[in-house]
Every structure is written in C-alpha cells, then in structure tokens.
Amino acid sequence: MTDEELFDLLVPPGVPRSIIFKIPEKFDVEVVKRPRKMYFANMDGDARELLAFRGRREVVEEVQQYLFTELAEFIKEE
C-alpha cells in the first residue's frame, strides 16, 4: 500500500458507460463506489452509490478534463 494521497472524481449520473470504460484504460485510475447522500427532488437524504475515478491528484485532474471533453463530444453527436 502506498502512502501517496489519492483523490476521487465523482462520475456525474448519466455519463455513458463507453466513456466510463475508456478512462481506466487510458489513465492510471481505478473505478470505485462512493456512497453519497442526495439532497434534491424526492431523494432528501437518501444514500446512493455513485461511481468515482480514484488516483493521484494530477492524474485525476487530467481525467476531469478528458471527461468534460468526451461529454461535450457525446452531446454534440446526439
């Protein structure tokens, strides 16, 4: 186990699976589940398991930029 601090980037609900699958192949991150309480609509305080990409800070920042770029491309194609 490493002493290096790891960071999580939560995956917004609705991100296509194809993008989620590509990211760990392209970057040194792992996909993890993160329980989070939701506070909107009819889910006031309900816990949901969200996905997150976990890795070193600089890698997670690259993943964030890549994710936003891929989402923008996906939206343009629709």
Sequence and secondary structure as in RCSB ss.txt:
>XXXX:A:sequence
MTDEELFDLLVPPGVPRSIIFKIPEKFDVEVVKRPRKMYFANMDGDARELLAFRGRREVVEEVQQYLFTELAEFI
KEE
>XXXX:A:secstr
   S  EEEE  TT  HHHHHHHHHHSS EEEEEEEEE STT TTEEEEEEEEEE HHHHHHHHHHHHHHHHHHH
HH 
